Amino acid sequence: MQNIAVVTGASSGIGAATARRLARDGFHVVAAARRLDRLDELVNEIGNATPVRCDVTDDAAVTRLAETVAGLAGSLTLLVNNAGGARGVDPVAAGSVRDWQWMYDVNVLGTLRVTKALLPALEASGAGTVVTMGSTAAFTVYEGGGGYTAAKHAQGALVGTLRLELVGRPVRVIEIDPGMVRTDEFALNRMDGDRAKADAVYAGVREPLTAEDIAECVAWCAGRPQHVNIDRLVVRPIAQAAQHKVHREL
């Protein structure tokens, strides 16, 4: 029986790279995201996959995702909660409530919705793993990042609580917290499409992490023997010692 892996936010960036990596490891990948056209391209590329249009902020869409997984031949052994993102760099005093609500709904409640929907199948497999894509923002705050750091702190609390609640049951709970990762869309979306501002985030940084770097981390964590749980994996480029300490060659 083939193992199934669900990857949310799979239409681009870390999600797409993770779907490709897991397919190479022999998983049947359920690639879930809002943009079905991109998912179709991804599935055509990697072959052993099923595309599912899913907005993790929509209860009905998440239910349909779980129903699709249940209808596949195989056993769900891996969930990668990757859908998320940041919007804006406003200070708290001028923070956009709309942006903060979006970040909380996608990063925190999206993780909750998908995990709730798929946890029974993961446990039934007898060897389930939940990997949640956090961020170094899950444990470090910085100016202009109040909404995102608040959401990622909350997501980290969700993951830690889940691990406690599942102890003794056959499901591992893993959090991966990347630092500076350069993808096509993360900074651009955060800067509301302003390419110059997005590029400035990485200006002078010789080698920020790539989506493929993080996909390798997901595969490594998921590939450990089932009795080994990587509670939290923090990964940064060598140029970034901390959120506020980045070496730039300008």
BAMI-133832 format. One record per residue (C-alpha): x, y, z; chain; residue number from 1; residue in three letters. Coordinates in nm, 3 decimals. Example, Ala and Ser with C-alpha at 12.3 -4.5 7.8 and 13.67 -1.06 7.14 Angstrom:
% BAMI-133832
+---------+---------+---------+----+-----+-----+
|       x |       y |       z | ch |   i |  aa |
+---------+---------+---------+----+-----+-----+
|   1.230 |  -0.450 |   0.780 |  A |   1 | ala |
|   1.367 |  -0.106 |   0.714 |  A |   2 | ser |
+---------+---------+---------+----+-----+-----+
% end
This chain:
% BAMI-133832
+---------+---------+---------+----+-----+-----+
|       x |       y |       z | ch |   i |  aa |
+---------+---------+---------+----+-----+-----+
|   0.000 |   0.000 |   0.000 |  A |   1 | met |
|   0.142 |   0.337 |  -0.103 |  A |   2 | gln |
|   0.202 |   0.606 |   0.155 |  A |   3 | asn |
|   0.019 |   0.934 |   0.098 |  A |   4 | ile |
|   0.153 |   1.278 |   0.187 |  A |   5 | ala |
|  -0.063 |   1.591 |   0.194 |  A |   6 | val |
|   0.116 |   1.921 |   0.132 |  A |   7 | val |
|  -0.079 |   2.245 |   0.174 |  A |   8 | thr |
|   0.029 |   2.564 |   0.001 |  A |   9 | gly |
|   0.176 |   2.344 |  -0.271 |  A |  10 | ala |
|   0.129 |   2.579 |  -0.568 |  A |  11 | ser |
|   0.463 |   2.759 |  -0.523 |  A |  12 | ser |
|   0.773 |   2.807 |  -0.311 |  A |  13 | gly |
|   0.842 |   2.568 |  -0.024 |  A |  14 | ile |
|   0.518 |   2.379 |  -0.079 |  A |  15 | gly |
|   0.590 |   2.300 |  -0.443 |  A |  16 | ala |
|   0.950 |   2.206 |  -0.366 |  A |  17 | ala |
|   0.832 |   1.978 |  -0.085 |  A |  18 | thr |
|   0.578 |   1.808 |  -0.310 |  A |  19 | ala |
|   0.852 |   1.738 |  -0.566 |  A |  20 | arg |
|   1.088 |   1.605 |  -0.298 |  A |  21 | arg |
|   0.832 |   1.376 |  -0.137 |  A |  22 | leu |
|   0.726 |   1.238 |  -0.474 |  A |  23 | ala |
|   1.089 |   1.139 |  -0.534 |  A |  24 | arg |
|   1.079 |   0.957 |  -0.201 |  A |  25 | asp |
|   0.788 |   0.748 |  -0.324 |  A |  26 | gly |
|   0.492 |   0.923 |  -0.164 |  A |  27 | phe |
|   0.169 |   0.976 |  -0.351 |  A |  28 | his |
|   0.147 |   1.351 |  -0.296 |  A |  29 | val |
|  -0.183 |   1.529 |  -0.249 |  A |  30 | val |
|  -0.092 |   1.883 |  -0.354 |  A |  31 | ala |
|  -0.338 |   2.129 |  -0.203 |  A |  32 | ala |
|  -0.360 |   2.504 |  -0.271 |  A |  33 | ala |
|  -0.597 |   2.769 |  -0.402 |  A |  34 | arg |
|  -0.451 |   2.795 |  -0.754 |  A |  35 | arg |
|  -0.556 |   2.482 |  -0.937 |  A |  36 | leu |
|  -0.380 |   2.579 |  -1.260 |  A |  37 | asp |
|  -0.045 |   2.578 |  -1.084 |  A |  38 | arg |
|  -0.127 |   2.252 |  -0.909 |  A |  39 | leu |
|  -0.209 |   2.091 |  -1.242 |  A |  40 | asp |
|   0.131 |   2.197 |  -1.377 |  A |  41 | glu |
|   0.303 |   2.057 |  -1.068 |  A |  42 | leu |
|   0.120 |   1.726 |  -1.085 |  A |  43 | val |
|   0.200 |   1.690 |  -1.455 |  A |  44 | asn |
|   0.565 |   1.743 |  -1.365 |  A |  45 | glu |
|   0.597 |   1.503 |  -1.073 |  A |  46 | ile |
|   0.346 |   1.242 |  -1.185 |  A |  47 | gly |
|   0.259 |   1.055 |  -0.867 |  A |  48 | asn |
|   0.025 |   1.318 |  -0.725 |  A |  49 | ala |
|  -0.331 |   1.442 |  -0.692 |  A |  50 | thr |
|  -0.418 |   1.813 |  -0.714 |  A |  51 | pro |
|  -0.684 |   1.951 |  -0.478 |  A |  52 | val |
|  -0.806 |   2.309 |  -0.480 |  A |  53 | arg |
|  -0.815 |   2.404 |  -0.114 |  A |  54 | cys |
|  -0.823 |   2.731 |   0.075 |  A |  55 | asp |
|  -0.723 |   2.644 |   0.432 |  A |  56 | val |
|  -0.937 |   2.932 |   0.562 |  A |  57 | thr |
|  -1.251 |   2.760 |   0.424 |  A |  58 | asp |
|  -1.403 |   2.482 |   0.636 |  A |  59 | asp |
|  -1.588 |   2.328 |   0.342 |  A |  60 | ala |
|  -1.273 |   2.322 |   0.127 |  A |  61 | ala |
|  -1.077 |   2.147 |   0.401 |  A |  62 | val |
|  -1.357 |   1.891 |   0.438 |  A |  63 | thr |
|  -1.337 |   1.821 |   0.064 |  A |  64 | arg |
|  -0.961 |   1.778 |   0.095 |  A |  65 | leu |
|  -1.009 |   1.515 |   0.365 |  A |  66 | ala |
|  -1.273 |   1.339 |   0.154 |  A |  67 | glu |
|  -1.037 |   1.330 |  -0.146 |  A |  68 | thr |
|  -0.761 |   1.178 |   0.065 |  A |  69 | val |
|  -1.001 |   0.919 |   0.206 |  A |  70 | ala |
|  -1.092 |   0.813 |  -0.149 |  A |  71 | gly |
|  -0.735 |   0.739 |  -0.254 |  A |  72 | leu |
|  -0.577 |   0.396 |  -0.250 |  A |  73 | ala |
|  -0.310 |   0.415 |   0.016 |  A |  74 | gly |
|  -0.245 |   0.520 |   0.373 |  A |  75 | ser |
|  -0.205 |   0.880 |   0.484 |  A |  76 | leu |
|   0.121 |   0.889 |   0.678 |  A |  77 | thr |
|   0.240 |   1.249 |   0.634 |  A |  78 | leu |
|   0.081 |   1.592 |   0.656 |  A |  79 | leu |
|   0.287 |   1.900 |   0.577 |  A |  80 | val |
|   0.108 |   2.211 |   0.703 |  A |  81 | asn |
|   0.287 |   2.456 |   0.476 |  A |  82 | asn |
|   0.014 |   2.705 |   0.380 |  A |  83 | ala |
|   0.080 |   3.042 |   0.541 |  A |  84 | gly |
|   0.227 |   3.381 |   0.479 |  A |  85 | gly |
|   0.283 |   3.737 |   0.591 |  A |  86 | ala |
|   0.121 |   4.066 |   0.499 |  A |  87 | arg |
|   0.262 |   4.407 |   0.572 |  A |  88 | gly |
|   0.543 |   4.553 |   0.781 |  A |  89 | val |
|   0.339 |   4.809 |   0.975 |  A |  90 | asp |
|   0.427 |   4.893 |   1.334 |  A |  91 | pro |
|   0.176 |   4.776 |   1.594 |  A |  92 | val |
|   0.051 |   5.133 |   1.642 |  A |  93 | ala |
|  -0.058 |   5.141 |   1.278 |  A |  94 | ala |
|  -0.126 |   4.772 |   1.229 |  A |  95 | gly |
|  -0.388 |   4.664 |   0.978 |  A |  96 | ser |
|  -0.650 |   4.456 |   1.156 |  A |  97 | val |
|  -0.746 |   4.304 |   0.822 |  A |  98 | arg |
|  -0.388 |   4.188 |   0.757 |  A |  99 | asp |
|  -0.350 |   4.055 |   1.110 |  A | 100 | trp |
|  -0.678 |   3.861 |   1.078 |  A | 101 | gln |
|  -0.564 |   3.710 |   0.748 |  A | 102 | trp |
|  -0.228 |   3.604 |   0.893 |  A | 103 | met |
|  -0.393 |   3.446 |   1.196 |  A | 104 | tyr |
|  -0.655 |   3.267 |   0.988 |  A | 105 | asp |
|  -0.406 |   3.124 |   0.739 |  A | 106 | val |
|  -0.114 |   3.041 |   0.967 |  A | 107 | asn |
|  -0.296 |   2.936 |   1.283 |  A | 108 | val |
|  -0.655 |   2.844 |   1.206 |  A | 109 | leu |
|  -0.555 |   2.696 |   0.870 |  A | 110 | gly |
|  -0.315 |   2.464 |   1.050 |  A | 111 | thr |
|  -0.590 |   2.379 |   1.298 |  A | 112 | leu |
|  -0.850 |   2.306 |   1.029 |  A | 113 | arg |
|  -0.631 |   2.079 |   0.820 |  A | 114 | val |
|  -0.478 |   1.897 |   1.117 |  A | 115 | thr |
|  -0.821 |   1.828 |   1.269 |  A | 116 | lys |
|  -0.955 |   1.700 |   0.938 |  A | 117 | ala |
|  -0.666 |   1.462 |   0.866 |  A | 118 | leu |
|  -0.556 |   1.352 |   1.214 |  A | 119 | leu |
|  -0.789 |   1.048 |   1.228 |  A | 120 | pro |
|  -0.639 |   0.910 |   0.907 |  A | 121 | ala |
|  -0.285 |   0.983 |   1.021 |  A | 122 | leu |
|  -0.344 |   0.799 |   1.346 |  A | 123 | glu |
|  -0.517 |   0.509 |   1.169 |  A | 124 | ala |
|  -0.204 |   0.459 |   0.957 |  A | 125 | ser |
|  -0.017 |   0.353 |   1.269 |  A | 126 | gly |
|   0.281 |   0.567 |   1.166 |  A | 127 | ala |
|   0.165 |   0.924 |   1.109 |  A | 128 | gly |
|   0.368 |   1.243 |   1.099 |  A | 129 | thr |
|   0.255 |   1.606 |   1.111 |  A | 130 | val |
|   0.514 |   1.857 |   0.990 |  A | 131 | val |
|   0.419 |   2.222 |   1.036 |  A | 132 | thr |
|   0.610 |   2.498 |   0.862 |  A | 133 | met |
|   0.675 |   2.762 |   1.121 |  A | 134 | gly |
|   0.937 |   3.036 |   1.113 |  A | 135 | ser |
|   1.206 |   3.187 |   1.329 |  A | 136 | thr |
|   0.929 |   3.444 |   1.381 |  A | 137 | ala |
|   0.769 |   3.176 |   1.602 |  A | 138 | ala |
|   1.014 |   3.258 |   1.880 |  A | 139 | phe |
|   1.167 |   3.597 |   1.793 |  A | 140 | thr |
|   0.986 |   3.928 |   1.751 |  A | 141 | val |
|   1.110 |   4.218 |   1.541 |  A | 142 | tyr |
|   0.999 |   4.568 |   1.451 |  A | 143 | glu |
|   0.745 |   4.576 |   1.174 |  A | 144 | gly |
|   0.665 |   4.209 |   1.222 |  A | 145 | gly |
|   0.405 |   4.218 |   1.498 |  A | 146 | gly |
|   0.125 |   4.051 |   1.306 |  A | 147 | gly |
|   0.338 |   3.779 |   1.153 |  A | 148 | tyr |
|   0.533 |   3.703 |   1.470 |  A | 149 | thr |
|   0.211 |   3.692 |   1.670 |  A | 150 | ala |
|   0.060 |   3.444 |   1.424 |  A | 151 | ala |
|   0.371 |   3.227 |   1.412 |  A | 152 | lys |
|   0.406 |   3.230 |   1.791 |  A | 153 | his |
|   0.045 |   3.109 |   1.810 |  A | 154 | ala |
|   0.105 |   2.844 |   1.547 |  A | 155 | gln |
|   0.407 |   2.722 |   1.746 |  A | 156 | gly |
|   0.192 |   2.702 |   2.060 |  A | 157 | ala |
|  -0.061 |   2.494 |   1.866 |  A | 158 | leu |
|   0.210 |   2.253 |   1.753 |  A | 159 | val |
|   0.361 |   2.217 |   2.098 |  A | 160 | gly |
|   0.021 |   2.153 |   2.254 |  A | 161 | thr |
|  -0.064 |   1.894 |   1.988 |  A | 162 | leu |
|   0.258 |   1.705 |   2.063 |  A | 163 | arg |
|   0.166 |   1.686 |   2.431 |  A | 164 | leu |
|  -0.187 |   1.574 |   2.356 |  A | 165 | glu |
|  -0.078 |   1.300 |   2.115 |  A | 166 | leu |
|   0.191 |   1.144 |   2.333 |  A | 167 | val |
|   0.146 |   0.767 |   2.339 |  A | 168 | gly |
|  -0.034 |   0.769 |   2.004 |  A | 169 | arg |
|   0.135 |   0.680 |   1.672 |  A | 170 | pro |
|   0.169 |   1.034 |   1.535 |  A | 171 | val |
|   0.486 |   1.241 |   1.539 |  A | 172 | arg |
|   0.457 |   1.621 |   1.561 |  A | 173 | val |
|   0.739 |   1.823 |   1.404 |  A | 174 | ile |
|   0.794 |   2.196 |   1.361 |  A | 175 | glu |
|   1.038 |   2.338 |   1.107 |  A | 176 | ile |
|   1.132 |   2.702 |   1.159 |  A | 177 | asp |
|   1.316 |   2.858 |   0.864 |  A | 178 | pro |
|   1.489 |   3.192 |   0.875 |  A | 179 | gly |
|   1.557 |   3.386 |   0.556 |  A | 180 | met |
|   1.429 |   3.188 |   0.257 |  A | 181 | val |
|   1.415 |   3.352 |  -0.084 |  A | 182 | arg |
|   1.115 |   3.232 |  -0.284 |  A | 183 | thr |
|   0.927 |   3.385 |  -0.574 |  A | 184 | asp |
|   0.632 |   3.508 |  -0.371 |  A | 185 | glu |
|   0.675 |   3.533 |   0.008 |  A | 186 | phe |
|   0.836 |   3.879 |   0.033 |  A | 187 | ala |
|   0.650 |   4.003 |  -0.274 |  A | 188 | leu |
|   0.314 |   3.917 |  -0.117 |  A | 189 | asn |
|   0.421 |   4.071 |   0.212 |  A | 190 | arg |
|   0.515 |   4.395 |   0.036 |  A | 191 | met |
|   0.183 |   4.407 |  -0.152 |  A | 192 | asp |
|   0.346 |   4.337 |  -0.486 |  A | 193 | gly |
|   0.621 |   4.600 |  -0.457 |  A | 194 | asp |
|   0.916 |   4.427 |  -0.624 |  A | 195 | arg |
|   1.175 |   4.682 |  -0.509 |  A | 196 | ala |
|   1.075 |   4.643 |  -0.144 |  A | 197 | lys |
|   1.068 |   4.265 |  -0.176 |  A | 198 | ala |
|   1.414 |   4.255 |  -0.333 |  A | 199 | asp |
|   1.549 |   4.483 |  -0.059 |  A | 200 | ala |
|   1.478 |   4.211 |   0.200 |  A | 201 | val |
|   1.752 |   3.997 |   0.044 |  A | 202 | tyr |
|   1.984 |   4.274 |  -0.079 |  A | 203 | ala |
|   2.349 |   4.184 |  -0.029 |  A | 204 | gly |
|   2.277 |   3.843 |   0.123 |  A | 205 | val |
|   2.500 |   3.609 |  -0.074 |  A | 206 | arg |
|   2.305 |   3.287 |  -0.025 |  A | 207 | glu |
|   1.965 |   3.303 |   0.142 |  A | 208 | pro |
|   1.800 |   2.965 |   0.182 |  A | 209 | leu |
|   1.598 |   2.825 |  -0.106 |  A | 210 | thr |
|   1.267 |   2.641 |  -0.113 |  A | 211 | ala |
|   1.459 |   2.325 |  -0.201 |  A | 212 | glu |
|   1.673 |   2.361 |   0.113 |  A | 213 | asp |
|   1.360 |   2.353 |   0.328 |  A | 214 | ile |
|   1.207 |   2.069 |   0.129 |  A | 215 | ala |
|   1.517 |   1.865 |   0.212 |  A | 216 | glu |
|   1.459 |   1.941 |   0.580 |  A | 217 | cys |
|   1.100 |   1.818 |   0.555 |  A | 218 | val |
|   1.209 |   1.497 |   0.385 |  A | 219 | ala |
|   1.485 |   1.438 |   0.640 |  A | 220 | trp |
|   1.256 |   1.487 |   0.939 |  A | 221 | cys |
|   0.984 |   1.269 |   0.788 |  A | 222 | ala |
|   1.237 |   1.003 |   0.693 |  A | 223 | gly |
|   1.368 |   0.938 |   1.043 |  A | 224 | arg |
|   1.262 |   0.609 |   1.207 |  A | 225 | pro |
|   0.911 |   0.644 |   1.347 |  A | 226 | gln |
|   1.034 |   0.643 |   1.708 |  A | 227 | his |
|   1.248 |   0.953 |   1.637 |  A | 228 | val |
|   1.067 |   1.288 |   1.666 |  A | 229 | asn |
|   1.240 |   1.610 |   1.561 |  A | 230 | ile |
|   1.046 |   1.846 |   1.787 |  A | 231 | asp |
|   1.177 |   2.169 |   1.634 |  A | 232 | arg |
|   1.427 |   2.221 |   1.354 |  A | 233 | leu |
|   1.559 |   2.577 |   1.319 |  A | 234 | val |
|   1.735 |   2.645 |   0.989 |  A | 235 | val |
|   1.893 |   2.969 |   0.870 |  A | 236 | arg |
|   2.142 |   3.068 |   0.600 |  A | 237 | pro |
|   2.495 |   3.109 |   0.727 |  A | 238 | ile |
|   2.462 |   3.485 |   0.659 |  A | 239 | ala |
|   2.183 |   3.515 |   0.916 |  A | 240 | gln |
|   2.289 |   3.470 |   1.278 |  A | 241 | ala |
|   1.961 |   3.603 |   1.414 |  A | 242 | ala |
|   1.654 |   3.792 |   1.299 |  A | 243 | gln |
|   1.835 |   4.123 |   1.347 |  A | 244 | his |
|   2.186 |   4.004 |   1.253 |  A | 245 | lys |
|   2.230 |   3.949 |   0.879 |  A | 246 | val |
|   2.558 |   3.983 |   0.690 |  A | 247 | his |
|   2.509 |   4.185 |   0.373 |  A | 248 | arg |
|   2.774 |   4.248 |   0.108 |  A | 249 | glu |
|   2.668 |   4.587 |  -0.027 |  A | 250 | leu |
+---------+---------+---------+----+-----+-----+
% end
